[in-house]
Amino acid sequence: MAFDLDMIKKVYNNYGPRIEAARKVVGKPLTLTEKILYAHLWEGNATQAHERGITYVDFAPDRVAMQDATAQMALLQFMQAGRPTVAVPSTVHCDHLIQAKVGADEDLATANTQNKEVYDFLASVSNKYGIGFWKPGAGIIHQVVLENYAFPGGMMIGTDSHTPNAGGLGMIAIGVGGADACDVMAGLAWELKFPKLIGVKLTGKLSGWASAKDVILKVAGILTVKGGTGAIVEYFGEGARSLSATGKGTICNMGAEIGATTSVFGYDEKIAIYLKGTERAEIASLADEIKEHLTGDDEVYANPHNYFDQVIEIDLSTLEPHINGPFTPDMAWPLSQFAAAVKENGWPQLLEVGLIGSCTNSSYEDISRAASIAQQAVDKKLVSKAEFTITPGSELVRYTVERDGFLSTFENMGGVVLANACGPCIGQWARHSDDPTRKNSIITSFNRNFKSRNDGNPNTHAFVASPELVTAMTIAGDLAFNPMTDTLTNSAGEQVKLEEPQGLEMPIKGFAVEDAGYQAPAEDGSKVSVIVDEKSARLQLLDPFKAWEGTDITGLKLLIKAKGKCTTDHISMAGPWLKFRGHLDNISNNMLIGATNFFNDKADTVKNQLNGEYGPVPATARAYKAEGIGSIVVGDENYGEGSSREHAAMEPRHLGVRAILVKSFARIHETNLKKQGMLALTFADANDYDKIREDDAIDITGLNDFAPAKPLSIVLHHIDGTTDTFNVNHTYNEQQIEWFKAGGALNIIRMNQ
């Protein structure tokens, strides 16, 4: 469980020489982001990264973190690589498969029974290959990483889109697919398009109801869900230094919702305090020795417009609490405007459930501030009008806040404490509803609120806010309630007003825990057997995908022309499908079932060109595959936004889809497609999307001359005998083209072992 101090010393020893080498190449002051990236270049090659946002660059991450849902496929892939142990420190965290139904103890016991074969597999494969294993109930991956492994100036990749949470401790932490994690664990370089830079200057200091969550809610409103695509967001200024380390983590965590590659804060006293409070004083001492390298140069912050591609300024002293939603995390509403928005838009004003916790907001500070509101409810004789759930982020936090009385405060208010797991945030929640067809509203302190995400109900209007604001709104049971100005009627008929939340960044008595839930791997894993039942419905050993046939790809059937937003939740739903994350064939039965078909505005209903009948997307793809016919998926803007799950790329590959053609891609999903040997293509002219008809057969030409920056061509064969031809673009470099030709990156890894 202990952090790897020798690894951190090695990283810090490289900082000075590598940053000075980078200065000679770049010839200008450096941002914090650039310093960390240059310090982690594969073999220190600074010239490779000179043209920002253009060049693909090889990096050497310090560690890998995987959550249980995505770790299954990542480790099944790693098993094919032929290595005896992982090349960098790696961990697995069992947080996604625990469904919230009743309460922490019963839900955890149920999960241990229902998911036993998955947990046994993950524990055994971790034991064999030198991977640290965090048992079910230990906590949510990002909170556990923040408490144990994140360190200033480090670089980590994780198989979850909210891996950037570790940016709160000054780490470049990036969400990736399992194939990327497999590469790094196999000792290969990790490739990233060198990012653009967005600087967020924070001035002033938070007060009253405003919290760190409101910073990112406001930023999301400014940048939208794709405004950060291809960029790293760097926070700086006196306001940044005033935020707690866990508050910084909240901001970085939800940076995934603006499409950012990651977000990061510079090393400061708040981070040092958190490191010392989580028994990592040695890291703080090492960081102090090179602190000039763990923040941007003075000139950068004095004149940020000269060094960032975009600069945003926020005054924390005047920042108003925000509520974002519904259905998208970038619809930002200052609290003073929210009640009017609820009424003008006809959103259900009655609030049915409030939920706090998750990887975004489950720190000691978050829980203590929310508990101060809950205690007021008890003291002022207020009865909560909505259901209330609390999800601690880790066993360390849960044990400590229970010791300090916060959990009993929530329970006295009528709250239910759930297991230390993702739960409702990812749809692992047995929602209590008397009518699932009724439009309804919930409010959470989570990060995402896409339609159907939290409870599988498209009629649920989900809103996102800080834990303390969620708690206050839950007490009121009314979306139009403003705790800063409004009063509530208590059980005695009196009008009472909630006072500003109070909290502590760190526990006065320090953190405490009896069993954090960590299991160390065997010192010698050569004799350890990996547990996989051949008859299992949940685990399936992988077979390599076939290599490219060496010709243009012709005669593809249009599988679906997706209309509008198509996230990874639309492509590969979570919720009940999580149990199949280790079985590629079974989970492929959810492929694109959430996407809207352009031609009939229905989900999971597409035309099968073999018989002219309409049916589910997966079944139609299987019908084409059975006949040896490839297919193609067409999509809209920002296709594949959301979670990092590589299943959204592997499922189409498995079911015979050869290419995804869209107006634009979300970063992680585009990379995942490339890793699996798929063609990820974009329209050179977005209007060509309109040329694609339901019965088209489609050719992809120019593949014999497939080369970086060289367009390919699409030929549409319409059922009336006419054709349309147009160019499509791609972002493949030489290495990625080799992945395509080999049938996937993993095939190349295997050949090179």
Salt bridges, closest charged atoms under 4 A:
GLU20 OE2 - ARG23 NE 3.37
GLU34 OE2 - LYS28 NZ 3.15
GLU34 OE2 - ARG52 NH1 3.46
ASP62 OD2 - HIS40 NE2 2.73
ASP95 OD1 - HIS96 ND1 2.59
ASP120 OD2 - LYS116 NZ 2.68
ASP160 OD2 - HIS96 NE2 3.43
ASP160 OD1 - HIS142 NE2 2.89
ASP160 OD1 - HIS162 ND1 3.77
ASP180 OD1 - LYS675 NZ 2.93
ASP183 OD2 - LYS675 NZ 2.22
GLU257 OE2 - HIS162 NE2 2.43
GLU257 OE1 - ARG448 NE 2.68
ASP268 OD2 - LYS248 NZ 3.12
GLU292 OE2 - HIS293 NE2 3.65
ASP297 OD2 - ARG23 NH1 2.74
ASP297 OD1 - LYS35 NZ 2.77
ASP309 OD1 - ARG52 NH2 3.19
GLU352 OE1 - ARG431 NH2 2.95
GLU352 OE2 - ARG438 NH2 2.72
GLU387 OE1 - HIS432 ND1 3.41
GLU395 OE1 - ARG398 NE 2.87
GLU402 OE1 - ARG398 NH1 2.99
ASP404 OD1 - ARG403 NE 2.76
ASP434 OD1 - ARG438 NH1 2.61
ASP455 OD2 - ARG431 NH1 2.59
GLU468 OE2 - ARG369 NE 2.58
GLU499 OE2 - LYS380 NZ 3.69
GLU505 OE2 - LYS270 NZ 2.88
ASP515 OD2 - LYS135 NZ 3.99
GLU549 OE1 - ARG658 NH2 2.79
ASP569 OD2 - ARG453 NH1 3.25
ASP569 OD1 - ARG645 NH1 3.01
ASP585 OD1 - ARG622 NH1 3.02
ASP585 OD1 - HIS654 NE2 2.79
ASP601 OD1 - LYS563 NZ 2.75
ASP636 OD1 - LYS663 NZ 3.37
GLU641 OE2 - LYS565 NZ 3.12
ASP688 OD1 - LYS691 NZ 2.92
ASP695 OD1 - LYS607 NZ 3.07
ASP696 OD1 - HIS718 ND1 2.62
ASP699 OD2 - HIS717 NE2 2.65
ASP720 OD2 - ARG693 NH1 3.11
ASP724 OD2 - HIS718 NE2 2.78
